[in-house]
Amino acid sequence: MRLLLMDTQHFEVLQTLLRLFGQFQHEMKVFTTAGSRKQLMAALEGEKLDISWEVQGEQESRRQFAWRFTLELRSGQYDLVALVTVADNHLIFARALKQMRGQKSLLTIHSLNGYFKYKPSFSLKRLVRFIGKNKLVKQSSLVQVLSYGVADEFRKLAAGSSPQKKVIVIPGSIYDPGRFSSRTLSQNENIRIVLPGAVDERRRNYEDVFRLLEKANELEIRITVILLGGILPEYSHWIRERIQQYNKEHDNLVSFGESDVDQAIFDRYMEECHFVWMPFKQAMIIQDGVEEYYGRSMNSGNLGDVIRYAKPFFVPRFIAIDTGLREIAQRYDQVDELLTVLQTMDPENYNRMVTSSRNVSMNYQLKTLTDLHLQLFRDLIP
């Protein structure tokens, strides 16, 4: 069987689908960016998958790349089309799905509200984008999200427009026992806390990050915070300046400027950290003035990191977390509550957390996820 997949922004979700579908020895063609291909090649090293690549050219616009993908789709030689990320040109993709001749299609949605809620403005592009998103949902055979909370919200939003639309939950990562070593905590060691992903003030509360650092320094709590992603200059210019000021006097904040973080470096910092921290904002606007909410209308790739590297994590109490991950979540209302957690942390306590995290991640192994969705894979690709 032949599969056609498109992704330009969420390579870790694409990686999960490639591994799941690849078990059945399907032939897969992937349209993606050069950066994502590089990350995927590193992440999939050692995997025996039948993949060919179509990479967006340096001078090729996003619209041209979308047209090239739809031309490939219209060739009719694929049994399943998977749109893992549709960041733009939604109407082009929706029309292409409409012209498919009996093949199945899978649409991954990362932010729900933008597909169902329209905030009026004088922007024609905004209106066209909303129409395209709405049609894309209607034309897809199946919708994928990364958490059960987001799946529940999709069913509510789609009840009127697409009552028969099926939504499935496939998490954004797979746990491979033994691939990454378990972390321990020594008595006088700095507690290493990682914030994975791009530095983007639309999504995360970085004032809380600096407050935790400053308070920890005052109380002589030994921590190191790693901002494990490039700074997005259009949204987070003040954070870069604040980092520079902070690092003039302290040495416990690591950042990577505006550069992307290579997969090998990302893996190393994640493997070496003690906690993952998700200081998410309660509501954020990602596109077209529509508010999104992590855990309810929006997926978080950080939960995939928690699964892949088997790490306990910090998250605000207002963020919805699937039942399977709540056991290893340290929830808080105010960031100062984390100071108490860190101040009382000892090796024995931390080792118990690591054991719990590993046990939770065992539920997300490749075989477990395959068995859970085996009938689905048979229905999608007979």
C-alpha positions as CSV (number, residue, x, y, z in Angstrom):
1,M,0.0,0.0,0.0
2,R,1.1,3.6,-0.7
3,L,0.8,6.5,1.7
4,L,1.3,10.2,1.0
5,L,2.0,12.5,3.9
6,M,2.5,16.3,4.4
7,D,4.0,18.1,7.3
8,T,5.9,21.4,7.7
9,Q,5.8,22.2,11.4
10,H,5.3,19.2,13.6
11,F,7.9,16.6,12.6
12,E,7.5,14.7,15.9
13,V,3.9,14.0,15.2
14,L,4.8,12.9,11.6
15,Q,7.5,10.7,13.1
16,T,4.9,8.9,15.2
17,L,2.7,8.2,12.2
18,L,5.6,7.1,10.1
19,R,6.6,4.5,12.7
20,L,3.0,3.3,13.2
21,F,2.2,2.9,9.5
22,G,5.7,1.7,8.7
23,Q,5.2,-1.5,10.7
24,F,2.9,-2.7,7.9
25,Q,5.6,-2.2,5.3
26,H,3.7,0.5,3.5
27,E,5.5,2.6,0.9
28,M,5.4,6.2,2.1
29,K,6.2,9.5,0.4
30,V,6.7,12.5,2.6
31,F,6.4,16.2,1.6
32,T,8.2,18.4,4.2
33,T,10.8,21.1,4.8
34,A,14.5,20.6,4.7
35,G,14.7,21.3,8.5
36,S,12.0,18.8,9.3
37,R,13.6,16.2,7.1
38,K,16.9,16.6,8.9
39,Q,15.2,16.2,12.3
40,L,13.3,13.2,11.1
41,M,16.3,11.5,9.6
42,A,18.1,11.8,13.0
43,A,15.0,10.7,14.9
44,L,14.3,7.7,12.7
45,E,17.9,6.5,12.5
46,G,17.9,2.7,12.6
47,E,14.3,2.4,11.6
48,K,13.6,0.2,8.5
49,L,11.0,2.3,6.8
50,D,10.2,2.7,3.1
51,I,10.2,6.5,2.8
52,S,10.9,8.8,-0.2
53,W,11.2,12.5,0.4
54,E,9.9,15.6,-1.4
55,V,11.5,18.7,0.2
56,Q,10.3,22.3,-0.2
57,G,12.9,24.2,-2.3
58,E,14.7,27.2,-1.0
59,Q,13.0,29.4,-3.6
60,E,9.7,27.6,-3.5
61,S,6.8,29.4,-1.9
62,R,4.5,27.7,0.5
63,R,1.7,28.0,-2.0
64,Q,3.9,26.4,-4.8
65,F,4.8,23.6,-2.4
66,A,1.1,23.0,-1.6
67,W,0.3,22.9,-5.3
68,R,3.1,20.4,-5.9
69,F,1.7,18.2,-3.1
70,T,-1.9,18.3,-4.5
71,L,-0.6,17.4,-8.0
72,E,1.0,14.3,-6.4
73,L,-2.3,13.6,-4.6
74,R,-4.3,13.8,-7.7
75,S,-2.2,11.2,-9.4
76,G,-4.5,8.6,-7.7
77,Q,-1.6,6.3,-6.8
78,Y,-2.0,6.6,-3.0
79,D,-4.3,4.6,-0.7
80,L,-4.1,7.1,2.2
81,V,-3.3,10.8,2.4
82,A,-2.2,12.2,5.8
83,L,-2.1,15.9,6.3
84,V,-0.1,16.1,9.5
85,T,0.2,19.9,9.5
86,V,-1.7,22.3,7.3
87,A,-0.4,25.7,8.3
88,D,-1.7,27.6,5.2
89,N,-3.4,27.2,1.9
90,H,-6.2,25.3,3.5
91,L,-8.6,25.8,0.6
92,I,-6.1,24.3,-1.8
93,F,-5.8,21.1,0.3
94,A,-9.6,20.9,0.9
95,R,-10.3,21.0,-2.8
96,A,-7.7,18.4,-3.5
97,L,-9.3,16.1,-0.9
98,K,-12.7,16.6,-2.5
99,Q,-11.4,15.4,-5.8
100,M,-10.0,12.1,-4.4
101,R,-11.5,9.0,-5.9
102,G,-12.3,6.7,-3.0
103,Q,-9.0,7.0,-1.1
104,K,-9.0,7.7,2.7
105,S,-7.6,10.9,4.2
106,L,-6.3,11.7,7.7
107,L,-6.2,15.3,9.0
108,T,-4.2,16.1,12.2
109,I,-5.6,19.3,13.9
110,H,-3.4,21.0,16.4
111,S,-5.6,24.0,17.3
112,L,-9.3,23.4,17.1
113,N,-11.0,26.8,17.6
114,G,-9.5,28.3,14.5
115,Y,-11.3,25.6,12.5
116,F,-14.7,26.3,14.0
117,K,-14.8,29.8,15.3
118,Y,-14.5,32.9,13.2
119,K,-13.7,36.4,14.5
120,P,-14.9,38.9,12.0
121,S,-12.5,41.5,10.6
122,F,-11.9,43.4,7.4
123,S,-9.3,40.8,6.3
124,L,-10.3,38.8,3.2
125,K,-7.4,36.4,3.8
126,R,-8.8,35.6,7.3
127,L,-12.2,34.8,5.8
128,V,-10.7,32.6,3.1
129,R,-8.5,30.8,5.6
130,F,-11.5,30.1,7.8
131,I,-13.6,28.8,4.9
132,G,-10.7,26.6,3.9
133,K,-10.2,25.2,7.4
134,N,-13.9,24.4,7.6
135,K,-14.0,22.6,4.3
136,L,-10.8,20.7,5.1
137,V,-12.5,19.1,8.2
138,K,-15.6,18.2,6.1
139,Q,-13.5,16.6,3.3
140,S,-11.2,14.6,5.5
141,S,-12.2,10.9,6.3
142,L,-10.8,11.0,9.8
143,V,-9.4,13.6,12.2
144,Q,-6.5,13.0,14.6
145,V,-5.7,14.9,17.7
146,L,-3.1,14.2,20.4
147,S,-5.1,14.1,23.6
148,Y,-8.5,12.9,24.8
149,G,-9.4,16.3,26.2
150,V,-8.9,17.9,22.7
151,A,-10.9,15.0,21.2
152,D,-13.8,15.7,23.5
153,E,-13.8,19.4,22.5
154,F,-13.7,18.5,18.8
155,R,-16.8,16.4,19.2
156,K,-18.6,19.4,20.8
157,L,-17.5,21.8,18.1
158,A,-18.2,19.5,15.2
159,A,-21.5,18.3,16.4
160,G,-23.5,20.7,14.3
161,S,-21.4,20.9,11.1
162,S,-20.0,17.4,10.9
163,P,-21.9,15.0,13.2
164,Q,-20.5,11.9,11.6
165,K,-16.9,13.0,11.6
166,K,-14.8,10.5,13.6
167,V,-11.9,11.7,15.7
168,I,-9.1,9.5,17.0
169,V,-6.4,10.1,19.6
170,I,-2.8,9.2,18.6
171,P,-0.2,10.9,20.9
172,G,2.6,12.8,19.4
173,S,5.3,10.4,20.5
174,I,6.3,6.8,21.2
175,Y,8.2,5.5,24.1
176,D,11.2,3.2,23.4
177,P,12.4,1.5,26.6
178,G,16.2,1.8,26.9
179,R,16.7,4.4,24.2
180,F,17.2,7.2,26.7
181,S,18.8,6.6,30.1
182,S,16.9,7.4,33.3
183,R,18.1,10.4,35.3
184,T,18.9,10.3,39.0
185,L,19.4,13.2,41.4
186,S,22.5,13.6,43.5
187,Q,22.5,15.3,46.9
188,N,24.2,18.6,45.9
189,E,23.4,18.6,42.2
190,N,21.6,21.4,40.4
191,I,18.0,20.4,39.5
192,R,17.8,20.7,35.7
193,I,14.5,22.0,34.3
194,V,13.8,22.1,30.6
195,L,11.2,24.1,28.6
196,P,11.2,22.3,25.3
197,G,10.1,24.1,22.1
198,A,10.5,27.5,20.6
199,V,10.6,30.5,22.9
200,D,7.3,32.1,22.2
201,E,5.6,34.5,24.6
202,R,2.2,33.9,23.0
203,R,2.2,30.4,24.5
204,R,4.3,30.5,27.7
205,N,4.6,32.8,30.7
206,Y,8.3,33.7,30.7
207,E,7.8,36.2,33.6
208,D,7.2,33.0,35.7
209,V,10.4,31.6,34.4
210,F,12.5,34.6,35.6
211,R,10.6,34.8,38.8
212,L,11.4,31.2,39.6
213,L,15.0,31.7,38.8
214,E,15.3,34.9,40.9
215,K,13.5,33.4,43.9
216,A,15.5,30.2,43.7
217,N,18.7,32.2,43.7
218,E,17.5,34.2,46.8
219,L,16.6,30.9,48.7
220,E,19.8,29.2,47.4
221,I,17.9,26.5,45.7
222,R,20.2,24.9,43.1
223,I,18.4,24.9,39.7
224,T,19.3,25.3,36.1
225,V,16.7,26.2,33.6
226,I,17.1,25.3,29.9
227,L,15.1,27.1,27.2
228,L,15.4,24.3,24.7
229,G,14.4,26.0,21.4
230,G,15.1,29.0,19.3
231,I,13.7,32.4,20.2
232,L,11.0,33.6,17.8
233,P,12.1,37.2,17.3
234,E,8.6,38.4,16.0
235,Y,7.0,37.4,19.3
236,S,9.7,37.3,22.0
237,H,12.3,40.0,21.4
238,W,12.1,41.2,25.0
239,I,12.9,37.7,26.3
240,R,16.3,37.8,24.5
241,E,17.2,41.0,26.2
242,R,16.1,39.7,29.6
243,I,18.2,36.6,29.1
244,Q,21.2,38.7,28.3
245,Q,20.7,40.8,31.4
246,Y,20.2,37.8,33.6
247,N,23.3,36.0,32.3
248,K,25.5,38.9,33.2
249,E,25.1,38.0,36.9
250,H,24.1,34.3,36.8
251,D,25.1,31.0,35.1
252,N,22.0,28.9,35.6
253,L,20.0,29.8,32.5
254,V,20.8,28.1,29.2
255,S,19.3,29.4,25.9
256,F,20.1,29.0,22.1
257,G,19.4,32.4,20.7
258,E,17.3,32.3,17.5
259,S,18.9,29.1,16.2
260,D,17.0,25.8,15.8
261,V,18.2,23.1,18.1
262,D,19.5,20.0,16.3
263,Q,17.8,16.7,17.3
264,A,21.0,15.3,18.9
265,I,21.4,18.3,21.1
266,F,17.7,18.3,22.0
267,D,17.9,14.6,22.9
268,R,20.9,15.2,25.1
269,Y,19.4,18.0,27.1
270,M,16.1,16.2,27.5
271,E,17.9,13.0,28.6
272,E,20.0,15.0,31.2
273,C,17.1,17.0,32.7
274,H,15.2,16.2,35.8
275,F,11.9,17.9,35.0
276,V,10.0,19.3,32.0
277,W,8.2,22.6,32.7
278,M,5.2,23.8,30.7
279,P,4.4,27.4,32.0
280,F,1.6,27.7,29.5
281,K,-0.7,30.7,29.4
282,Q,-4.4,30.1,30.1
283,A,-5.4,31.4,26.7
284,M,-3.5,32.4,23.6
285,I,-4.1,33.8,20.1
286,I,-2.1,31.8,17.5
287,Q,-3.9,33.0,14.4
288,D,-6.8,35.3,13.2
289,G,-7.7,36.6,16.7
290,V,-9.2,33.3,17.9
291,E,-8.3,32.2,21.4
292,E,-7.0,28.7,22.0
293,Y,-6.6,26.7,25.2
294,Y,-3.9,24.1,25.9
295,G,-5.4,20.7,26.7
296,R,-8.9,21.7,25.6
297,S,-8.7,23.2,22.1
298,M,-5.0,22.9,21.5
299,N,-2.4,20.1,21.6
300,S,0.9,20.4,23.3
301,G,4.0,18.7,21.9
302,N,5.6,19.0,25.3
303,L,3.4,16.1,26.5
304,G,4.9,14.0,23.8
305,D,8.4,15.0,25.2
306,V,7.3,13.8,28.6
307,I,6.3,10.5,27.1
308,R,9.3,10.0,24.9
309,Y,11.9,10.8,27.6
310,A,9.9,9.5,30.6
311,K,10.1,12.7,32.7
312,P,8.0,14.1,35.5
313,F,6.7,17.6,34.7
314,F,5.4,20.9,36.1
315,V,2.2,22.4,34.6
316,P,-0.3,25.0,35.7
317,R,-3.4,23.6,37.4
318,F,-5.7,25.2,34.8
319,I,-4.3,23.1,32.0
320,A,-6.3,20.0,31.2
321,I,-4.2,16.9,31.3
322,D,-5.3,13.4,30.2
323,T,-5.8,10.9,33.0
324,G,-2.9,8.8,31.9
325,L,-0.4,11.5,32.6
326,R,-1.8,13.1,35.7
327,E,0.2,10.8,38.0
328,I,3.5,12.4,37.0
329,A,2.3,16.0,36.8
330,Q,3.3,18.5,39.5
331,R,0.4,21.0,39.3
332,Y,0.6,24.5,40.6
333,D,-1.6,27.7,40.9
334,Q,1.3,30.1,41.5
335,V,4.8,29.6,40.4
336,D,6.1,30.1,43.9
337,E,4.6,26.7,44.8
338,L,7.3,25.1,42.7
339,L,9.9,26.6,45.1
340,T,8.6,24.4,47.9
341,V,8.7,21.3,45.6
342,L,12.3,22.1,44.6
343,Q,13.4,23.0,48.1
344,T,12.2,19.7,49.5
345,M,13.3,17.5,46.6
346,D,15.8,14.8,47.6
347,P,17.3,11.8,45.7
348,E,14.9,9.2,47.1
349,N,11.8,11.4,46.3
350,Y,13.0,12.1,42.8
351,N,13.8,8.5,42.1
352,R,10.3,7.5,42.9
353,M,9.1,10.2,40.4
354,V,11.3,8.7,37.7
355,T,10.0,5.2,38.3
356,S,6.4,6.5,38.0
357,S,7.3,8.4,34.8
358,R,8.8,5.3,33.3
359,N,5.7,3.2,34.2
360,V,3.4,5.8,32.6
361,S,5.5,6.0,29.4
362,M,5.3,2.2,29.1
363,N,1.7,2.7,28.0
364,Y,2.9,4.5,24.9
365,Q,5.2,1.9,23.4
366,L,4.9,1.2,19.7
367,K,3.2,-2.2,20.1
368,T,0.8,-0.8,22.7
369,L,-0.3,2.0,20.4
370,T,-0.5,-0.4,17.4
371,D,-2.7,-2.8,19.2
372,L,-4.9,0.0,20.4
373,H,-5.5,1.2,16.8
374,L,-5.1,-2.0,14.9
375,Q,-8.6,-2.0,13.5
376,L,-8.3,1.6,12.6
377,F,-5.2,0.9,10.5
378,R,-7.0,-1.9,8.8
379,D,-10.0,0.3,8.0
380,L,-7.8,3.1,6.6
381,I,-5.7,0.9,4.5
382,P,-7.4,-2.5,3.7
